[in-house]
């Protein structure tokens, strides 16, 4: 699974079967990675101007094109936020895990970035550091802004930041 922050509070989550666009704690859209089928949340797909702006970037469609796709049935609508888990590992039991906030994940990557800039006068971006450490993320609880991560995630992120 790969999580990419495309803007503050806007995430693209690439799992095995689907790629999701999430705005704040709400899944707005998903694309089937095999078929390319676009599905939008039936309630929140057009929630605000900001949501629409980033949804359009994610889908490559304008709002008019999106509405036309919904009307002709080429874009599906369904409840994407009714408790459906969007991440891998939901039905697995992990023994050595930690629950951390999104902010803790971000702040630790920023800390590594600052440390590297001070020590070496160069560093990967904090987003680059996060991307290299993403294998530590086992599950995302987007409604609570919580990540379930492997114990030792800080060591893995620190190693990633040294590359």
N, C-alpha and C positions, 0 to 999 in steps of 0.2 A: 504494500500500500504506500502511496506517495501523497503527502499533503503539501499543497502549495498555497501560500498566502498571496492572493493577487491584488489585494488592497486591504487596508485596515477593515477587519471584521468580514472579509470576503475570502472564502476558501474554495479551492478546487481540490477534490479528493479523488484520487485514482485508485480504485480497488480492482480486483481481478476481473469482474464481469461488467462493472459500471464505472463511469466517471461522473462525479456529483459536483454541483455548484451549490455552495452553502453561503447564505447571507446571515450574519450574526449566528443565531442558533437554529435557523430554519433552512431546511433543504428546499431549494427552489426548483432545481432541474437535475435530471440524470440522463446520461446517454449510454446506451448499450454499447460496450466496446467492440462487440462482434458485428452487430447489425447496423449500428449507427442510429437506432431508433431513439428519438428524443421524447422524454416524458417530463411534464411540468407538474408542479404541485397545484392541485385544483383550486386551492384557496389563496395561495400566496404568490403565484407566478408573476403577478403584475402589481405587487404590494405598494411599491413606491417608485419615484423617479430614479433613486439610487439603485434599488434592486433591479429595475429594468435596464439601467445602463450596464451593469455588470453581467446580468443575464444575457443581454445582447452580445457582449464581448465573448461570453462563454459559448453561446450557440452560433455566433456568426450571422444572426438574423436581426432584422429590425423588429420593432414592436408590431408594425403593420404586417410584416411577413409571418410573425409568430401567430397573430390573430387569424390570419388566413390559413395557416397550417392547422390550427385547432379546429377551425370551421370545416376544412376539407378532410379532417381525420388523420392527416399525416403526422401530426403531433398529438400525443396522448396526454390526457389529464388523469391524475390519480392522487390520492392522499399520500404524500411522501413523508409526512411527519406524524403519522399515527402510531408511533412506537416502533416503526421498522428500523432495525439496526442496519447501518450502511457500511460497517467495517468488518474486516476479517477477524476471526478469532472469537466471535460472540459465543459460539457453542463449545469452545475449548476451555479447559481449566489450566490456568497458569499459576504456578506456585510462588514464584519469586517476582512479584509485581508491586508497583507503587501507583497510587492515585495522585496525580499532580494537576495543577491548574494550567490552562493555556498560558497564562501570564508567567508562571514559573518556568515553563519550557522556553518561552520567548526571552525572558530575562537572563536565563543561564546562557543561551546562545549569544546574547549581546555582551554578557560578561566575558565570554571567551574571546569575542571579537575585540573588545577594548583591551584585554590582556595582551593579545597578539600584537595589536597596534602599538602598545606601549613598549613591549619587549622586542619586537622584530621590525616595527614600523611598516608592517604589511599584514594582511589577514584576508581570509575569505569573508564574504559578507555574512551577517548573522543568519540570513535566510539560507545561504549556501551551507553553513554549518548545520542548520536544522535539517536540510534535505539529506545531507550525508548521514545524519543520525536517525533518520526516519524509521529504520528497521527496529528501533527500540519501541515504537508505538504499536501497541497491540490492539487498542480499542479507543474509540472516541465517544465520549458522552456529550454530544453537542448541546443538549438541553441544560447541562450543568457546567459547561466549559471545563470539562475534566478529560484528561488523557489517562489511560491505563498504560503504563510503560513497564518495560523490563527493569528489574532492580539493576543498578549499575549504569543506568542511562547517562548519568553525569560523566562517568569515565568514558563511555562510548562517544558522547558529544565532544568531550575534550580531545579525544584521539582524532575525531573527524576534523576538528578545528586546527589541528597541527598539519594537515595535508596541504 
